[in-house]
Amino acid sequence: MNKISILAMALLVSSSSMAQQHTKVHMDKTILTNNSSDTFGKQAMTAMDLWSLGRVSAEGLTADGLQLVYGVSNYSVETNKSEKNLFTINLHNKQVAQLTDGIGGESVVKIEPNGDVIYLYKGQLWKKSVNGGEATQLTDVAEGLENVVFSPDGKHILFSKAVLLKKFHSPDKFEDLPKSNMYIYDNLEYRHWDTFNNGTFNHPFVASYENGKLGEPVDILQDQPYYSPQAPFGGSEDFAWSPDSKSVLYVCKKKFGKEYAVSTNTDIYKYDLTSKETTNLTEGMMGYDTNPVFSPDGKVLSWASMKTDGYEADKTDIIVRNVSTGQQLNLTAHWDGTVNSFTWSKDNKKIYFTAPVRGTVQLFVIHLPVNWNNRALPAIDQLSEGVFDINSIVGETKNGLVVTMTKMTQAPEVYLFNFKNKSLEAITSVNNEQYASFKETKMEGRFTKASDGQDLFSWVIYPPDFDPSKKYPTLLFCQGGPQSATTQGYSFRWNFQLMASKGYIVILPNRRGMPGWGVKWNEDISKDWGGQAIRDYLSAIDDFKKEPYVDNSRIGAIGASYGGYSVFMLAGVHENRFKTFISHNGLFDMTSWYNTTEELFFANHDLGGPYWDAKNSKTYNEFNPIKHIDKWNTPIMIYQGAKDYRVPVGQGLAAFQVAQLKGIKSRLVYMPDENHWVLSGQNALVWQREFFDWLKETL
């Protein structure tokens, strides 16, 4: 067994117990929780506690690696707004100082070698020394700036702004009817995520820059109906400057209409500032190509790449290209895993990256080969090991890597991963005091034999003061994606610590389709949505309900997106295992969903294609929840966002209507202002209240 396949096996499972039908994996308490076992004076977490936590973001390191700039966002339920400020912390003495206090949110653009922090605030660039002093506003651009990236020589900036291209959409076509409100489309790319296309496209602009003064900006995609950064979630990571500051790189999917909706083929383009010429650097690479990053010495270009057009959850590899010779290597082609994010070492010899592995997200390193002609690719070493997720790599110091980390029981904080002892050392402690007031929620790992004989891992989180001699209601959590990992991430909505604090045991299976268990395991869910993955859920709950502390008469299933689909499927095949269901923006009728979802590349790959193609009959019949509603007999609550165009509103409304017509106890929580998620704080609190009220009524 090699280093990568071992991963956390020693931590999670003893070799003697693997042969058993199921294996409990008890984690060391000091790893799993911030709280001591002493519960005197402590309280179970509430939804209001959850929303009062500070949300930490690591913004950057000073050039000497001695100070970290980080952000803390605090949410006001009363105003229904978030307020973010920047702070500095000395990595040696841990002294903290507040850097900004403006009303709104500040985000770091770069930290100068002299310690000046350049940040965006209300669309303008500001400057303030990391050591304090007065802030100086640098720019005063009428429409504001977004996604700003400075050239290495500091003489230009690259930024984005929305551009209206009327020829691709004309809502003002009928000027003699000013009160009309109609959109007219002749192509398929008419809406995306939560926005209808009104002819506006995000474009990259480049402009000269000197002491806050911008020259005339140049639209790199002038008159072209393409998005860069990518829609809807791309940011400054889609931009890069060449080391000589003479050209810019940008990520773009240069497709429109139907071609845009059915493809994931983004490319990395190079725009020369002098010649105005554009070159496609990833021509012929057919999947997502994103996140271009040059090595610190500028000799190597790296980026994240998927190989398959239309497969959004394909294995992500790290590609490197020698700038002078053009020689190119896939550094992770030989590795049975998928990369989340990566960064270069300061010595240009290594790339650090994060990746899901066995129910967690860990740090890895790969050394660049000395001889690129050698066919043997370098070994990949796992650096970190433990029950946590490494979410991002902020930068490198002489002692280690500054990273952000979460657990299911801890919101993001910043840590130093120490190279010498391979441990995580806390840098920030924004929420420590509040977590210390919460009662402990114990967590453990567990292996079950799936129906096909494979080992199926689950996380289990228990209520405070858990007593195995008592019986508890239990929730089966169904993950979305479907190729999303259930690891040690922290959610402010699907918060398992909060669920456990309300008295529920929560089991979270790493069913088929989740990364972290090999590429094949991840791929096995495609075109098999209602097959082995659903059987994995049933295997996990059937095994867990054998525990004497599980109340078999009070088991529920919950989930969103594909997890919501899973709930709808389970409602028709569960054979009375569950007493209640909760589905959030779940897919209910695969036929009508195919007709209305906007990213058709996803449907084409994961479902096999359209329903009128006979080869996809199983997908639209056996694996279609609507085909099993004759067996629905269990209370169900349905959340549905009106602005969700990934899983459009008709899915939730149809499921609710069916439940009502069949006389099943059911509830619809309709959210007119929400998309596939819940972004408003007050709406999220209503979501939490309805969630637990429903469980109280039905479980």
PARO-836414 format. One record per residue (C-alpha): x, y, z. Coordinates in steps of 0.5 Angstrom, whole numbers. Last residue first. Example, Ala and Ser with C-alpha at 12.3 -4.5 7.8 and 13.67 -1.06 7.14 Angstrom:
<nodes>
((27 -2 14))
((25 -9 16))
</nodes>
This chain:
<nodes>
((-80 25 30))
((-85 29 26))
((-87 35 30))
((-80 36 33))
((-77 35 27))
((-82 40 23))
((-80 45 29))
((-73 44 28))
((-73 45 20))
((-78 51 21))
((-73 54 26))
((-67 53 22))
((-70 56 16))
((-73 62 19))
((-66 63 22))
((-63 62 15))
((-68 67 12))
((-66 72 17))
((-59 71 15))
((-60 72 8))
((-56 67 3))
((-60 61 3))
((-57 56 -2))
((-60 54 -9))
((-63 61 -10))
((-67 65 -5))
((-71 71 -5))
((-78 68 -6))
((-76 62 -1))
((-82 57 -1))
((-82 53 6))
((-87 47 4))
((-90 43 9))
((-93 36 9))
((-97 31 12))
((-99 26 7))
((-106 26 4))
((-104 24 -3))
((-106 30 -6))
((-102 34 -1))
((-95 30 -2))
((-96 31 -10))
((-97 38 -9))
((-91 39 -5))
((-87 35 -10))
((-89 39 -15))
((-88 45 -12))
((-80 43 -10))
((-79 41 -17))
((-83 47 -20))
((-78 52 -17))
((-72 50 -21))
((-66 46 -19))
((-60 50 -22))
((-65 56 -24))
((-66 57 -16))
((-69 64 -16))
((-75 61 -13))
((-72 57 -7))
((-75 51 -5))
((-76 48 2))
((-80 41 2))
((-82 38 9))
((-84 31 8))
((-89 26 13))
((-88 19 10))
((-93 15 6))
((-90 15 -1))
((-90 8 -5))
((-94 11 -11))
((-89 16 -11))
((-84 12 -14))
((-84 14 -21))
((-83 22 -19))
((-77 20 -16))
((-74 18 -22))
((-68 13 -22))
((-72 7 -25))
((-76 12 -30))
((-72 17 -33))
((-65 14 -31))
((-67 7 -33))
((-69 10 -40))
((-63 13 -42))
((-61 9 -48))
((-68 11 -51))
((-66 18 -52))
((-72 22 -51))
((-70 23 -44))
((-64 27 -45))
((-57 25 -44))
((-53 20 -39))
((-56 23 -33))
((-49 25 -30))
((-46 28 -37))
((-52 31 -40))
((-55 33 -34))
((-48 37 -32))
((-47 39 -39))
((-54 42 -39))
((-52 48 -34))
((-59 51 -34))
((-64 47 -31))
((-71 47 -35))
((-72 41 -39))
((-68 36 -36))
((-71 38 -29))
((-78 36 -33))
((-76 29 -34))
((-72 28 -28))
((-78 29 -24))
((-76 31 -16))
((-70 34 -16))
((-68 37 -9))
((-68 44 -7))
((-68 43 0))
((-71 36 2))
((-73 34 9))
((-76 27 11))
((-80 24 17))
((-81 17 20))
((-76 13 16))
((-75 6 15))
((-82 5 13))
((-80 1 6))
((-75 6 4))
((-76 6 -3))
((-81 12 -5))
((-79 17 0))
((-72 14 -1))
((-72 17 -8))
((-75 24 -5))
((-69 24 0))
((-64 23 -5))
((-66 28 -9))
((-66 33 -4))
((-59 30 -3))
((-57 31 -10))
((-60 39 -8))
((-61 39 -1))
((-61 33 5))
((-65 30 10))
((-67 23 12))
((-71 22 19))
((-70 16 24))
((-75 16 30))
((-78 9 31))
((-71 6 31))
((-69 9 37))
((-61 9 36))
((-58 8 43))
((-58 0 42))
((-54 0 36))
((-57 -4 30))
((-60 3 27))
((-53 4 25))
((-52 -2 20))
((-59 -1 17))
((-57 7 16))
((-51 6 13))
((-54 0 8))
((-60 5 6))
((-55 10 5))
((-50 6 1))
((-57 3 -3))
((-58 10 -5))
((-51 11 -8))
((-51 4 -11))
((-57 6 -16))
((-62 12 -16))
((-56 17 -19))
((-53 11 -23))
((-51 15 -29))
((-45 18 -26))
((-45 15 -19))
((-39 11 -20))
((-34 17 -22))
((-32 19 -15))
((-31 11 -13))
((-27 10 -19))
((-23 17 -18))
((-21 14 -11))
((-24 15 -4))
((-23 22 -3))
((-28 25 -7))
((-36 23 -6))
((-40 19 -12))
((-41 13 -8))
((-43 14 -1))
((-39 18 5))
((-44 17 10))
((-46 22 15))
((-50 20 21))
((-53 25 26))
((-55 23 33))
((-61 28 35))
((-61 32 41))
((-62 39 39))
((-54 40 40))
((-53 34 35))
((-57 39 30))
((-53 45 32))
((-46 41 31))
((-49 38 25))
((-49 45 22))
((-53 45 15))
((-54 52 15))
((-47 56 18))
((-43 50 15))
((-37 47 17))
((-33 42 13))
((-30 36 16))
((-31 32 10))
((-38 30 6))
((-35 31 -1))
((-39 33 -7))
((-40 29 -13))
((-47 29 -12))
((-47 35 -11))
((-51 34 -5))
((-50 30 1))
((-55 26 5))
((-55 26 12))
((-59 21 16))
((-62 24 22))
((-63 20 29))
((-68 20 35))
((-64 18 41))
((-65 12 46))
((-61 12 52))
((-56 7 55))
((-51 10 50))
((-51 17 54))
((-49 23 50))
((-48 29 55))
((-48 33 48))
((-51 30 42))
((-47 25 38))
((-44 26 31))
((-43 20 26))
((-38 20 20))
((-39 15 15))
((-35 10 11))
((-37 5 7))
((-33 -1 6))
((-35 -5 -1))
((-39 -11 -1))
((-44 -9 -6))
((-49 -8 -1))
((-44 -3 3))
((-41 -6 9))
((-40 -1 14))
((-35 3 17))
((-35 8 23))
((-32 15 24))
((-33 18 31))
((-36 25 34))
((-38 27 41))
((-41 34 41))
((-39 38 47))
((-43 43 51))
((-42 50 48))
((-39 56 53))
((-32 54 50))
((-34 55 43))
((-36 62 45))
((-29 63 48))
((-25 60 42))
((-29 64 37))
((-24 69 34))
((-18 64 36))
((-13 66 30))
((-6 63 30))
((-7 56 32))
((-1 51 31))
((-3 45 27))
((2 39 27))
((7 36 22))
((13 36 27))
((18 40 23))
((14 43 18))
((9 46 22))
((2 47 19))
((1 54 22))
((-7 55 23))
((-12 60 21))
((-19 59 24))
((-26 57 20))
((-32 55 24))
((-31 49 29))
((-35 43 31))
((-35 40 24))
((-28 41 24))
((-25 47 20))
((-18 49 18))
((-15 55 14))
((-7 55 13))
((-1 58 14))
((5 53 12))
((11 52 15))
((17 54 19))
((20 59 14))
((14 62 12))
((9 59 7))
((3 62 5))
((-5 62 5))
((-7 55 4))
((-14 54 4))
((-19 49 7))
((-15 44 11))
((-21 40 13))
((-20 36 20))
((-20 29 24))
((-12 28 23))
((-6 27 18))
((-2 33 15))
((4 32 10))
((1 27 5))
((7 26 0))
((6 25 -8))
((12 22 -11))
((15 25 -17))
((13 23 -24))
((17 17 -28))
((18 19 -35))
((24 23 -34))
((24 28 -40))
((22 33 -34))
((29 32 -31))
((29 36 -24))
((22 33 -23))
((18 38 -19))
((17 36 -12))
((9 34 -10))
((6 36 -3))
((0 34 0))
((-5 38 6))
((-11 34 8))
((-19 35 7))
((-23 30 11))
((-27 24 10))
((-22 19 7))
((-18 24 3))
((-20 30 0))
((-15 34 -3))
((-10 40 -1))
((-4 42 -5))
((3 44 -4))
((7 45 -10))
((15 44 -10))
((22 47 -13))
((20 54 -14))
((24 56 -7))
((18 60 -5))
((13 54 -5))
((8 54 -10))
((0 54 -8))
((-5 49 -10))
((-13 48 -9))
((-18 42 -9))
((-14 37 -13))
((-17 30 -14))
((-15 23 -12))
((-12 17 -15))
((-5 20 -17))
((-1 18 -23))
((-4 24 -27))
((-2 29 -21))
((4 32 -24))
((1 33 -31))
((7 36 -35))
((8 41 -41))
((15 43 -45))
((14 50 -48))
((21 51 -47))
((22 58 -44))
((15 58 -40))
((16 51 -38))
((9 48 -37))
((6 45 -31))
((-1 42 -30))
((-4 40 -23))
((-10 35 -24))
((-17 36 -22))
((-21 29 -23))
((-28 30 -27))
((-33 34 -23))
((-36 38 -28))
((-36 33 -33))
((-38 37 -40))
((-31 37 -43))
((-27 32 -40))
((-20 33 -38))
((-20 37 -32))
((-14 42 -31))
((-12 46 -25))
((-6 51 -27))
((2 52 -27))
((6 56 -31))
((14 55 -30))
((20 60 -30))
((17 66 -27))
((21 66 -21))
((16 65 -16))
((12 60 -20))
((7 63 -25))
((-1 61 -23))
((-7 60 -27))
((-13 58 -24))
((-17 55 -29))
((-17 50 -34))
((-24 46 -34))
((-25 40 -39))
((-23 40 -47))
((-15 41 -47))
((-14 42 -54))
((-12 49 -54))
((-10 51 -47))
((-5 57 -48))
((-10 60 -53))
((-7 67 -55))
((-9 74 -56))
((-6 79 -59))
((-6 87 -57))
((1 87 -60))
((3 91 -54))
((-1 89 -48))
((-1 81 -50))
((-7 78 -48))
((-6 70 -46))
((-12 66 -45))
((-13 60 -41))
((-19 56 -43))
((-26 54 -40))
((-29 47 -44))
((-35 46 -39))
((-40 45 -45))
((-47 44 -46))
((-50 51 -44))
((-44 55 -47))
((-45 51 -54))
((-53 52 -53))
((-52 60 -53))
((-45 62 -53))
((-38 60 -52))
((-31 63 -50))
((-31 59 -44))
((-26 64 -40))
((-20 64 -36))
((-15 70 -36))
((-8 71 -37))
((-4 78 -38))
((2 80 -42))
((8 85 -41))
((8 85 -34))
((15 81 -34))
((13 76 -29))
((6 75 -34))
((0 77 -30))
((-6 73 -27))
((-13 73 -27))
((-18 67 -26))
((-16 67 -19))
((-19 74 -19))
((-26 71 -18))
((-31 66 -21))
((-37 64 -18))
((-43 66 -23))
((-40 66 -28))
((-33 65 -30))
((-28 71 -29))
((-29 73 -35))
((-35 72 -38))
((-36 71 -46))
((-41 75 -51))
((-35 79 -54))
((-36 86 -56))
((-29 88 -53))
((-26 82 -49))
((-20 85 -47))
((-23 91 -45))
((-18 97 -45))
((-18 102 -39))
((-16 109 -40))
((-10 110 -35))
((-12 109 -28))
((-9 114 -22))
((-8 111 -15))
((-1 113 -15))
((0 110 -22))
((-4 105 -26))
((-4 103 -33))
((-11 100 -35))
((-13 93 -36))
((-20 90 -37))
((-23 83 -36))
((-30 83 -38))
((-37 81 -34))
((-42 80 -39))
((-49 84 -39))
((-54 82 -44))
((-60 81 -39))
((-59 74 -38))
((-63 72 -33))
((-60 71 -26))
((-60 66 -20))
((-55 60 -23))
((-55 62 -30))
((-61 64 -35))
((-62 65 -42))
((-56 61 -45))
((-61 57 -50))
((-61 62 -55))
((-66 67 -59))
((-69 70 -53))
((-74 76 -51))
((-75 78 -44))
((-81 82 -42))
((-83 88 -38))
((-87 93 -42))
((-88 100 -38))
((-84 103 -43))
((-88 101 -49))
((-86 106 -55))
((-79 104 -53))
((-80 96 -55))
((-73 94 -56))
((-71 96 -49))
((-70 89 -46))
((-65 88 -52))
((-61 82 -51))
((-55 80 -55))
((-54 86 -59))
((-55 90 -53))
((-48 88 -50))
((-48 91 -43))
((-41 90 -40))
((-40 88 -32))
((-33 90 -29))
((-27 86 -28))
((-20 88 -26))
((-13 88 -29))
((-8 93 -26))
((-2 96 -29))
((5 100 -27))
((6 95 -20))
((12 92 -24))
((9 85 -22))
((2 87 -25))
((-3 88 -20))
((-10 84 -20))
((-16 87 -18))
((-23 83 -18))
((-27 88 -18))
((-27 96 -19))
((-32 102 -18))
((-37 105 -23))
((-34 112 -22))
((-27 110 -20))
((-24 114 -15))
((-18 111 -13))
((-12 111 -8))
((-16 112 -1))
((-11 113 4))
((-12 110 11))
((-8 113 17))
((-4 109 22))
((-3 102 23))
((3 97 23))
((0 93 17))
((1 100 13))
((-6 103 10))
((-8 103 3))
((-15 104 -1))
((-17 101 -7))
((-24 103 -9))
((-31 99 -10))
((-33 100 -3))
((-27 98 0))
((-22 94 -4))
((-15 93 0))
((-8 95 -1))
((-4 93 5))
((3 97 6))
((8 93 9))
((14 95 5))
((14 89 1))
((7 91 -1))
((1 87 1))
((-4 85 -4))
((-11 86 -6))
((-14 85 1))
((-22 85 2))
((-26 90 6))
((-33 90 8))
((-38 95 10))
((-38 100 15))
((-30 102 16))
((-26 99 22))
((-20 97 19))
((-13 94 21))
((-15 92 28))
((-9 89 32))
((-7 82 35))
((-1 80 38))
((0 73 37))
((8 74 40))
((11 70 34))
((6 70 28))
((4 78 29))
((-3 78 28))
((-7 83 23))
((-14 85 23))
((-19 87 17))
((-26 88 18))
((-33 85 15))
((-40 87 17))
((-45 82 15))
((-52 85 14))
((-59 83 16))
((-60 89 20))
((-62 86 26))
((-59 79 25))
((-52 83 25))
((-47 78 22))
((-40 79 24))
((-34 78 18))
((-27 77 21))
((-21 78 16))
((-14 76 16))
((-7 80 15))
((-2 75 18))
((5 78 20))
((12 75 20))
((12 72 14))
((18 77 11))
((13 79 5))
((7 80 10))
((2 75 9))
((-5 75 6))
((-12 75 7))
((-14 69 11))
((-22 69 12))
((-25 68 19))
((-33 68 20))
((-34 71 27))
((-40 67 31))
((-46 70 32))
((-50 66 27))
((-49 59 30))
((-50 62 37))
((-57 64 35))
((-58 57 32))
((-57 55 39))
((-51 51 42))
((-52 47 48))
((-50 50 54))
((-44 50 59))
((-44 52 66))
((-42 45 68))
((-40 41 62))
((-33 39 64))
((-31 34 58))
((-27 40 55))
((-29 43 49))
((-25 45 43))
((-27 38 40))
((-25 33 35))
((-17 32 36))
((-17 33 44))
((-23 28 44))
((-19 22 40))
((-23 19 35))
((-27 13 36))
((-27 9 29))
((-33 4 30))
((-32 -2 25))
((-38 -5 21))
((-39 -12 19))
((-32 -14 22))
((-26 -15 17))
((-23 -8 18))
((-23 -9 26))
((-16 -13 26))
((-13 -8 22))
((-15 -2 26))
((-19 4 23))
((-19 11 23))
((-12 14 25))
((-8 8 21))
((-12 9 15))
((-11 16 15))
((-8 16 8))
((-5 9 7))
((-7 10 -1))
((-3 16 -1))
((3 13 2))
((3 7 -2))
((0 0 0))
</nodes>
